[in-house]
Amino acid sequence: MSRIGRLPIPVPQGVQVEIDGLNVKVKGPKGTLERTFAPGVQVSLEGNQIVVTRESDAPMMRALHGTTRALINNMVNGVHTGFTKVLEIDGVGYRASMDGKTLVLNLGFSHPVRVEPVDGVTFDVDERTRQIKVMGSNPEVIGQVAADIRKIRPPEPYKGKGIHYLGETIRRKAGKSGKGGKGKK
């Protein structure tokens, strides 16, 4: 059996789980998530735990077993505690601010870039440390929104200016190595 797939998922207080065949719906204080899973994997609620089992030992079923359990665990954790991705801004004059629920980025362009939040996503900006927090209950949506924000001004390899994830290491390149002044006349 799958080592991950066989682990039961504890359901914390305040989280409601509804299982209807292949459809799993999870409600909690941070929102509601719903997903339909592939046939061949059964999801059942036993007491205050969710148990995932598979029909056969076929390679495809074994792969889906652990994946299904991990996705349901993320759904439960998302509606109970939520997920956060933190981005940092590096560069002179680069900054972020909030205008209502809209994220406004000044990144050296001729205009400020406005990012509207997707449903279930909120932004928080710490202007002192120049950090942007992308928060919500669905980790897939959080990751995509954070990647889209990073794509606006990715970090460049010479000075490291741009937007990057917290803790991300940026591969740096050496600048010009010439002493200057010895060109052709």
C-alpha positions in Angstrom: 0.0 0.0 0.0 1.0 3.6 -0.5 2.7 4.9 2.6 1.0 8.3 2.2 -2.3 7.0 0.9 -3.0 4.7 3.8 -2.7 7.4 6.4 -6.0 8.6 7.7 -6.8 12.4 7.5 -7.9 13.9 10.8 -10.8 16.3 10.5 -10.4 19.2 12.9 -13.2 20.9 14.9 -15.2 23.3 12.8 -14.6 21.5 9.5 -17.5 19.7 7.8 -16.8 17.0 5.1 -19.5 15.8 2.7 -18.6 12.8 0.5 -20.9 11.9 -2.4 -19.4 9.1 -4.4 -16.4 10.6 -6.2 -17.2 14.2 -5.1 -15.7 15.6 -1.9 -16.8 18.9 -0.4 -15.0 20.4 2.6 -16.4 23.5 4.5 -14.5 25.4 7.2 -13.9 28.8 8.6 -11.6 29.9 5.7 -14.1 28.8 2.9 -15.4 25.9 1.0 -13.5 23.6 -1.4 -15.0 21.0 -3.7 -13.3 18.4 -6.0 -14.2 15.4 -8.0 -11.7 12.5 -7.9 -10.9 9.7 -10.4 -12.8 6.4 -10.3 -11.0 3.5 -8.7 -10.3 5.3 -5.4 -12.8 5.3 -2.6 -13.1 8.1 0.0 -15.0 7.4 3.2 -15.6 9.2 6.4 -15.0 7.1 9.5 -15.7 9.0 12.7 -13.6 12.2 12.5 -11.2 10.8 10.0 -11.2 10.5 6.2 -9.9 7.2 4.8 -8.8 6.7 1.2 -8.7 3.2 -0.3 -8.1 1.9 -3.8 -9.7 -0.9 -5.7 -6.6 -2.7 -7.2 -2.8 -2.7 -7.2 -2.6 -1.5 -10.8 0.2 1.1 -11.2 -2.3 3.9 -12.1 -4.4 3.1 -9.0 -1.4 3.1 -6.8 -0.4 6.5 -8.1 -3.9 7.9 -7.6 -4.1 6.6 -4.1 -1.4 8.8 -2.6 -2.3 11.8 -4.8 -6.0 11.7 -3.8 -5.1 11.5 -0.1 -2.7 14.5 -0.4 -5.3 16.6 -2.3 -7.9 15.9 0.4 -5.5 16.7 3.1 -4.7 20.0 1.4 -8.4 20.8 1.2 -8.9 20.1 4.9 -5.8 22.2 5.9 -6.8 25.0 3.5 -10.3 25.5 4.9 -9.1 25.2 8.5 -5.8 27.2 8.6 -5.3 28.4 5.1 -2.1 28.7 2.9 0.3 31.6 2.4 3.0 32.4 -0.1 5.4 35.3 0.6 7.1 37.3 -2.1 9.9 39.9 -1.6 10.6 42.9 -3.7 14.3 44.0 -4.2 15.3 47.1 -6.0 15.7 50.8 -5.5 12.3 52.5 -5.8 10.4 49.2 -6.1 7.5 49.0 -3.7 4.0 47.5 -3.2 0.9 49.0 -1.7 -2.8 48.2 -1.3 -5.6 50.2 -2.8 -8.7 48.6 -1.2 -8.3 44.9 -2.1 -6.2 45.6 -5.2 -2.4 45.2 -5.1 -0.5 48.1 -6.6 3.1 47.5 -7.7 5.6 50.2 -8.6 8.4 48.3 -10.3 10.3 50.7 -12.5 7.7 50.7 -15.3 6.2 54.0 -16.6 3.0 53.1 -14.8 2.0 51.2 -11.6 0.9 47.6 -12.1 -2.5 46.8 -10.5 -3.2 43.1 -9.6 -6.9 42.3 -8.8 -7.4 39.4 -6.4 -9.0 36.2 -7.6 -12.0 34.7 -5.7 -10.7 33.2 -2.4 -7.4 35.1 -2.5 -6.3 38.0 -0.4 -3.2 40.1 -0.4 -1.3 41.7 2.6 1.6 44.1 2.1 4.3 44.9 4.6 5.7 48.1 3.2 8.6 48.3 5.7 10.1 44.9 4.7 8.7 45.0 1.2 6.9 41.7 1.4 3.7 40.6 -0.3 1.7 37.8 1.3 -0.7 35.9 -1.0 -3.3 34.1 1.3 -6.2 31.8 0.7 -7.6 28.3 1.2 -6.6 26.6 -2.2 -2.9 26.0 -2.5 -3.1 25.6 -6.3 -4.7 29.0 -6.8 -2.3 30.6 -4.3 0.7 29.3 -6.1 -0.6 30.4 -9.5 -1.4 33.9 -8.3 2.1 34.2 -6.7 3.7 33.0 -9.9 1.8 35.5 -11.9 2.9 38.3 -9.6 6.5 37.1 -9.8 6.3 37.1 -13.6 5.6 40.8 -13.7 9.2 41.6 -12.8 11.3 38.4 -12.2 14.6 38.8 -10.5 17.5 39.7 -12.8 20.8 37.8 -12.5 23.2 40.8 -12.2 21.9 42.8 -9.2 19.0 40.6 -8.1 16.4 43.3 -8.6 12.8 42.2 -9.0 10.2 40.0 -7.2 11.2 36.6 -5.8 9.8 34.1 -3.3 10.9 34.4 0.3 14.0 32.3 0.7 14.5 31.8 -3.0 18.2 31.8 -4.1 18.9 33.8 -7.2 21.7 32.6 -9.4 24.0 35.6 -9.8 26.2 36.4 -12.8 29.5 38.3 -12.8 29.3 41.7 -14.5 31.8 43.0 -17.1 35.3 42.0 -16.3 37.1 44.5 -18.6 39.1 47.4 -17.0 37.7 49.9 -19.5 39.4 52.4 -21.8 41.3 49.9 -23.9 39.0 49.8 -26.9 39.7 50.3 -30.6 40.2 53.9 -31.8 
